[in-house]
Amino acid sequence: MSWQAVILGLLVLLDLGATLVVLRNPALSSGQRAFQAVLVWLLPPIGAVVCLVFASMDAREEARSLSQHDPLLHPNDAGAPVDGPSLCGCAGDGGGD
């Protein structure tokens, strides 16, 4: 098997993987999915990598929006009581008093 065939096979696998990721991305409209899928196949290595980066950013944003942290429910961010001793055993404000 020649090295050109190996590189061509790797490019096809990359494009197939990127196409599947793009088509399964719920954050995109059908037109955006179609555009990105065409981009993957017209610019094989560059289009695939760009579309995979965008899908990764969308997934991170989705995970961030699904966070269970509610800043209004836990205003001091740790959920620990405001009064009382702190973890370090100091006066409760962490100032070392």
QUICOR-V436996 format. One line per field, one symbol per residue. burial: # if it has 9 or more other C-alpha atoms within 8 Angstrom, else .. A space follows every 50 residues. Layout:
BEGIN
burial: ???
END
This chain:
BEGIN
burial: .....#....#..##..##.###.#.......##.##.###.###.###. ##..#..#...............#..........##...###.#...
END
